[in-house]
Amino acid sequence: MADDERTGIFQQFLKSTLRSAGRQLEEAKSAYTDAKRSALADLPQTDDGKARIVCRRYAERRAVRLDDRARPACFDPDHPDCQGCGEDVQDGTIETW
């Protein structure tokens, strides 16, 4: 195997490893942020930090991220059920699982 070929293989390995590490770091940051927001809203969490709520609009269990205002990521400001859900999360009265 020539030196140029070994160098190319090593560079590919290094790029792949760095990309993987970058993705893992972003996933860890996201999980930390999700857990922090769920904890501030005092909601039960999944292993990856998402809030475990029961959706008022669709009456189903969901694991969701919360935004900066502690609203579920699926929040639709124009839908009455979503408005009530957002208020319930802030009041601490949202149904959870």
Protein Blocks (a to p, Z undefined) as FASTA:
>chain_A
ZZklmmmmmmmmmmmmmmmmmmmmmmmmmmmmmmmmmmmnopacdfkopacdddfklopa
cdddddfkopafklcfkbmklmmmmmmmmnopaccZZ
